[in-house]
């Protein structure tokens, strides 16, 4: 799996975002949750990877099937303010 710098950066950003489910990453870039974990392990520092794994493990918003129906968007309204 070879990703351009731009796509790699976006995948890592999406993986860190609380409201972006793994299914959205799979839909946009064709990377399964397992593949995202491998990307994160390979491209983050070990301490950052551990923090990320602790953050996403069990987080309901990272999986569409566990997500509350009240969460209807993938990002916070203030996230992309300019």
C-alpha positions as CSV (number, residue, x, y, z in Angstrom):
1,X,0.0,0.0,0.0
2,X,1.7,3.1,-1.3
3,X,0.0,6.4,-0.4
4,X,1.0,9.9,-1.6
5,X,2.1,12.4,1.1
6,X,-1.2,14.3,0.7
7,X,-3.4,11.2,1.0
8,X,-1.3,9.9,3.9
9,X,-1.6,13.2,5.7
10,X,-5.4,13.2,5.2
11,X,-5.8,9.6,6.4
12,X,-3.9,10.3,9.6
13,X,-5.9,13.5,10.1
14,X,-9.2,11.6,9.6
15,X,-8.0,8.8,11.9
16,X,-7.3,11.3,14.7
17,X,-10.7,13.0,14.3
18,X,-13.2,11.7,16.8
19,X,-16.3,12.0,14.6
20,X,-14.8,10.5,11.5
21,X,-15.6,6.8,11.4
22,X,-13.3,4.2,10.0
23,X,-15.9,3.4,7.4
24,X,-15.5,7.0,6.0
25,X,-11.8,6.4,5.5
26,X,-12.5,3.0,3.9
27,X,-15.1,4.7,1.6
28,X,-12.8,7.5,0.5
29,X,-9.4,5.7,0.4
30,X,-10.2,2.0,0.4
31,X,-8.4,1.4,3.7
32,X,-9.9,-0.9,6.2
33,X,-9.7,-0.3,10.0
34,X,-6.9,-2.8,10.2
35,X,-5.0,-1.0,7.4
36,X,-5.5,2.4,9.0
37,X,-4.0,1.0,12.2
38,X,-1.0,-0.3,10.2
39,X,-0.6,3.2,8.6
40,X,-0.8,4.9,12.0
41,X,1.7,2.4,13.5
42,X,4.1,3.0,10.7
43,X,3.9,6.8,10.5
44,X,3.5,7.9,14.1
45,X,6.0,7.9,16.8
46,X,5.5,5.0,19.2
47,X,4.1,7.2,22.0
48,X,1.8,9.0,19.6
49,X,0.5,5.7,18.3
50,X,-0.2,4.4,21.8
51,X,-2.1,7.7,22.6
52,X,-4.1,7.3,19.4
53,X,-4.9,3.6,20.0
54,X,-6.1,4.4,23.6
55,X,-8.2,7.3,22.2
56,X,-10.0,5.3,19.5
57,X,-10.3,1.9,21.3
58,X,-14.0,1.6,22.3
59,X,-14.9,5.1,21.0
60,X,-18.4,4.8,19.6
61,X,-18.1,7.6,17.1
62,X,-15.3,5.8,15.2
63,X,-17.7,3.0,14.2
64,X,-20.9,3.7,12.4
65,X,-22.7,0.6,13.9
66,X,-21.9,1.9,17.4
67,X,-22.6,5.5,16.7
68,X,-25.6,7.3,18.2
69,X,-28.1,8.4,15.5
70,X,-27.7,11.9,17.0
71,X,-24.2,12.1,15.5
72,X,-25.1,13.0,11.9
73,X,-21.9,14.6,10.7
74,X,-18.3,13.7,10.6
75,X,-16.8,16.9,11.9
76,X,-17.4,19.7,14.3
77,X,-19.0,22.8,12.8
78,X,-16.1,25.0,13.9
79,X,-13.4,22.6,12.6
80,X,-13.0,24.1,9.1
81,X,-13.6,27.8,10.0
82,X,-11.5,30.2,8.0
